[in-house]
Amino acid sequence: MNEDEKSFSSPSPHHYTIDLKIHYDEEARLYEDIFNQVRAIPGVTIISVTEASQTTGTDQKTVRLDLKYMPDSKGVPLEQYGFMLRRKIKSIHGIDGVKFISSKKIDV
């Protein structure tokens, strides 16, 4: 196993941040319904709004967030964690779409 394979197969002790946009149903309560469920995803530590909600169409809104997370320490590879994170966010009732804009490792 080479060094690149080891880095993806071992748990990551680092924190990361993702800049993302969420498209959601206007009827969904952003803070009570959506943010609380995103915060409940294992590894997610902080959610910050970086661009306020905007109406984008009939019954649609979008919000830009900065989400800080530490991948699950149970041996989930970093790449797999990213896919799981996107899937869990998209499955939250009221969310119609998720777009990851950028991601980076941060110092804590």
N, C-alpha and C positions, 0 to 999 in steps of 0.2 A: 504494500500500500504506500503510495507516494504522499508527500506532504499535503497536496491539495485535497486528496481523498480523505486524509486524516482530519483536516479542518472542517469538512462537511459531515463527517461521521461522528465527531465528538461534540458533546454539549458546549455551547458557547457561553462563556462567563461575561460577555460584553453586553452593553446596552446599545440599542439602535433607535433611530428615529425615521419615521416615514412621513413624507408630505403627501397627503391624499385628498381627493375630492369625493364627497358622498352625494349622490343624487337620491332624494327621498320624497315620499309622498307628503304633500302639504298638510294632510290630516295628522301625520305622525308628530308626536311631541318630541322634539329634538333632544332636550336634556333628560326628560323623565324616561322616555322609551328607548331612544337610540343610544345616547351616551352611556347610560347605565349598563346596557347590554354589551357594548364594546368594552367597557372597563372590566366586565366579568370574564372576558376571554383570558385564559391563562397566559401570563407573561406581560400583558398590557399594564403599564404603570401610570401613564399620564396622557390626558387628551387636552390639547389646547386649540381653540378656534383661531385660525390665522386669517380667515376671510369670512366675514359675516354671511349669514344665509341670504340667498338671493333667489327670487322667483325666476325660474327658467322656462316655464311653460304652464299650460293648464294643469293645475294641481301638482306641480313639480317645483321643488326647491333644490338648491345645491349649497353645500357648505364646504369650506376648505379647512382641513385639520392638520395638526402636527401631532402624531401619535408616537409616544415613546414606549419601547418594549424591551424586555429581556427574554430571549427565546427560552422555552421550557427547558428546565435542567434535567429532564428525564431521558436525555439522549436523542432528542429530535434534531435532525440536521437543520442548519440555518435555512437552507433553500426550501426544505419541506415545511418549515415553520411559516415562511412567507406565504406559501400556497394555502396552508391551513388558515392563516390569519385572514387572507382575502376571502376565502370560502365562508368563514364564520361571519365576517362583516356583511357579506352579500346575503346571508341567510336570515338576517335580522328583519323582523316584520316592519314594513314601512320603507326599507331601503330598496331602491330600484337599480342602483349601480354604484360601483366603486372604481375609482381610477387612482392607482398608485403613481405619483409624479416622480418622487425620488426617495432614495433610502440611503442612510449612511450610518457608520459606527460612530458612537460618541463616547467621550471620556466622562466618567462619573466622578 
